[in-house]
Amino acid sequence: MVDDTLVAAGPMCLLMLADRAVRLLAARRCHHDSGSVSKAAFGLLQGRPLKTLTPKWGKQLAGHAGLTKALGGVQFYFCDPHHLWQKLTVKNTNGLLREFFP
């Protein structure tokens, strides 16, 4: 399962993907729009053996249907609003990364 979060700084953001199963972290800088985020996510996820993705709620991944098709049918699941315990891996990873990217 993969989680994402975006740290915005002006028109750019840092897309972070944390895989809970293998404890992998991948990050890429991209523009803060849906097309750029989907393209960056595809670049980070391409070639990985994924079955599901669990992104945060947000307009940046509004193009998730295209990403699902491009990744060979990977199923997207969205966490329930206000259920932060469903996103603990990303929250912990964000805290660690903010030490290096304040």
LUMLUM-217527 format. One record per residue (C-alpha): y, z, x; residue number from 0. Coordinates in steps of 0.5 Angstrom, whole numbers, plus 500, padded with zeros to 3 digits. Layout:
# residues N
+-------+-----+------+-----+
: north :  up : east : num :
+-------+-----+------+-----+
:     Y :   Z :    X : NUM :
...
+-------+-----+------+-----+
# end
This chain:
# residues 102
+-------+-----+------+-----+
: north :  up : east : num :
+-------+-----+------+-----+
:   500 : 500 :  500 :   0 :
:   507 : 498 :  503 :   1 :
:   514 : 502 :  501 :   2 :
:   520 : 499 :  502 :   3 :
:   527 : 502 :  503 :   4 :
:   534 : 499 :  505 :   5 :
:   539 : 502 :  509 :   6 :
:   546 : 498 :  507 :   7 :
:   552 : 498 :  512 :   8 :
:   557 : 492 :  509 :   9 :
:   553 : 486 :  508 :  10 :
:   547 : 487 :  512 :  11 :
:   542 : 492 :  511 :  12 :
:   535 : 495 :  515 :  13 :
:   529 : 493 :  511 :  14 :
:   524 : 498 :  512 :  15 :
:   516 : 497 :  510 :  16 :
:   512 : 503 :  511 :  17 :
:   504 : 502 :  510 :  18 :
:   501 : 509 :  508 :  19 :
:   494 : 506 :  510 :  20 :
:   495 : 505 :  517 :  21 :
:   501 : 508 :  518 :  22 :
:   505 : 502 :  520 :  23 :
:   512 : 501 :  520 :  24 :
:   516 : 495 :  520 :  25 :
:   523 : 494 :  520 :  26 :
:   528 : 488 :  520 :  27 :
:   535 : 487 :  519 :  28 :
:   537 : 482 :  514 :  29 :
:   543 : 480 :  509 :  30 :
:   543 : 485 :  503 :  31 :
:   541 : 480 :  497 :  32 :
:   535 : 478 :  494 :  33 :
:   533 : 472 :  497 :  34 :
:   535 : 475 :  504 :  35 :
:   531 : 481 :  503 :  36 :
:   525 : 477 :  500 :  37 :
:   525 : 472 :  506 :  38 :
:   525 : 478 :  511 :  39 :
:   519 : 482 :  507 :  40 :
:   515 : 476 :  507 :  41 :
:   516 : 475 :  515 :  42 :
:   514 : 482 :  516 :  43 :
:   508 : 482 :  511 :  44 :
:   505 : 475 :  512 :  45 :
:   498 : 475 :  515 :  46 :
:   497 : 482 :  514 :  47 :
:   491 : 484 :  509 :  48 :
:   495 : 487 :  503 :  49 :
:   493 : 488 :  496 :  50 :
:   498 : 492 :  493 :  51 :
:   506 : 493 :  494 :  52 :
:   510 : 499 :  492 :  53 :
:   517 : 497 :  493 :  54 :
:   523 : 502 :  490 :  55 :
:   527 : 500 :  484 :  56 :
:   533 : 495 :  486 :  57 :
:   536 : 489 :  485 :  58 :
:   534 : 487 :  492 :  59 :
:   527 : 485 :  490 :  60 :
:   528 : 482 :  484 :  61 :
:   525 : 476 :  487 :  62 :
:   518 : 479 :  487 :  63 :
:   514 : 474 :  483 :  64 :
:   516 : 469 :  488 :  65 :
:   514 : 474 :  494 :  66 :
:   507 : 475 :  490 :  67 :
:   506 : 468 :  490 :  68 :
:   507 : 467 :  497 :  69 :
:   503 : 472 :  500 :  70 :
:   497 : 470 :  496 :  71 :
:   497 : 474 :  489 :  72 :
:   499 : 481 :  492 :  73 :
:   500 : 485 :  486 :  74 :
:   507 : 489 :  486 :  75 :
:   507 : 496 :  483 :  76 :
:   514 : 500 :  482 :  77 :
:   514 : 507 :  482 :  78 :
:   516 : 511 :  476 :  79 :
:   524 : 513 :  476 :  80 :
:   525 : 520 :  478 :  81 :
:   518 : 521 :  481 :  82 :
:   520 : 522 :  488 :  83 :
:   513 : 525 :  490 :  84 :
:   511 : 517 :  489 :  85 :
:   515 : 515 :  495 :  86 :
:   514 : 521 :  500 :  87 :
:   512 : 516 :  506 :  88 :
:   518 : 512 :  506 :  89 :
:   522 : 519 :  505 :  90 :
:   519 : 522 :  511 :  91 :
:   520 : 515 :  515 :  92 :
:   527 : 514 :  513 :  93 :
:   529 : 521 :  516 :  94 :
:   526 : 520 :  522 :  95 :
:   529 : 513 :  523 :  96 :
:   536 : 516 :  521 :  97 :
:   536 : 520 :  527 :  98 :
:   536 : 513 :  531 :  99 :
:   540 : 509 :  526 : 100 :
:   546 : 514 :  523 : 101 :
+-------+-----+------+-----+
# end
